[in-house]
Amino acid sequence: MKYIYLVDYWVPFPSSEYGGMISVIAEDDQECFDLLTNFDEGETNPFDPQYEDRVMPNIVKAPKFALVDDEESRVIDIFLT
């Protein structure tokens, strides 16, 4: 079974005050983490590696919804302010 995760995005103050939401399809929390932290060269990684330790806690508390159909695991959308 796969889920759609709605993961909070943040860049901590004083670096900035940006935020947003990242939508991900994944089987579990670990796959979601891997998708959010392992971007291919040329792709934009929304998470600064120095804050990578904060990604998993946001995944765990993210709303997630079971999908009826079997979808490919992927980042669906990145909305940043």
C-alpha positions as CSV (number, residue, x, y, z in Angstrom):
1,M,0.0,0.0,0.0
2,K,1.2,3.5,-0.8
3,Y,0.4,6.8,0.9
4,I,0.4,10.4,-0.1
5,Y,2.3,12.5,2.5
6,L,1.9,16.2,2.9
7,V,5.2,17.2,4.4
8,D,5.8,20.7,5.9
9,Y,8.8,22.5,4.4
10,W,10.7,25.1,6.3
11,V,14.0,27.0,6.3
12,P,14.7,28.0,9.9
13,F,15.2,31.6,11.0
14,P,17.7,33.5,10.6
15,S,18.5,31.9,7.2
16,S,15.0,32.8,6.1
17,E,11.4,32.6,7.0
18,Y,10.3,30.5,4.0
19,G,7.9,27.6,4.2
20,G,5.6,25.5,2.1
21,M,4.3,22.0,1.5
22,I,5.8,19.0,-0.3
23,S,3.5,16.2,-1.6
24,V,5.1,12.8,-1.8
25,I,3.8,9.3,-2.7
26,A,5.7,6.6,-0.7
27,E,5.2,3.2,0.9
28,D,6.4,4.3,4.3
29,D,8.2,7.0,6.2
30,Q,11.7,5.8,5.2
31,E,10.9,5.8,1.5
32,C,9.4,9.3,1.9
33,F,12.7,10.4,3.6
34,D,14.8,8.9,0.9
35,L,12.8,10.6,-1.8
36,L,13.1,14.0,-0.1
37,T,16.8,13.8,0.6
38,N,18.2,11.9,-2.5
39,F,17.8,14.2,-5.5
40,D,19.7,13.5,-8.7
41,E,22.2,16.0,-10.0
42,G,20.5,18.8,-11.7
43,E,17.3,18.4,-9.6
44,T,16.5,21.0,-7.0
45,N,16.7,19.6,-3.4
46,P,14.4,21.7,-1.3
47,F,16.1,20.7,1.9
48,D,19.4,22.2,2.9
49,P,21.6,19.2,4.0
50,Q,22.5,20.9,7.3
51,Y,18.8,20.5,8.3
52,E,18.4,16.9,7.1
53,D,18.0,15.7,10.7
54,R,14.7,17.7,10.8
55,V,13.2,16.0,7.8
56,M,12.2,12.7,9.4
57,P,10.3,14.3,12.3
58,N,8.2,16.3,9.8
59,I,7.5,13.2,7.8
60,V,6.4,11.3,10.9
61,K,3.9,14.1,11.9
62,A,2.8,14.7,8.3
63,P,-0.8,13.9,7.4
64,K,-0.8,10.8,5.2
65,F,-3.6,9.3,3.2
66,A,-3.8,5.7,1.8
67,L,-4.1,5.5,-2.0
68,V,-6.5,3.2,-3.7
69,D,-4.4,2.6,-6.8
70,D,-0.8,1.6,-7.0
71,E,1.1,4.7,-7.9
72,E,4.8,5.2,-8.6
73,S,6.7,6.5,-5.5
74,R,7.8,10.1,-6.2
75,V,7.7,13.7,-5.2
76,I,4.5,15.0,-6.7
77,D,4.7,18.7,-6.0
78,I,6.8,21.2,-4.2
79,F,5.1,24.4,-3.1
80,L,7.5,26.9,-1.5
81,T,6.9,30.5,-0.4
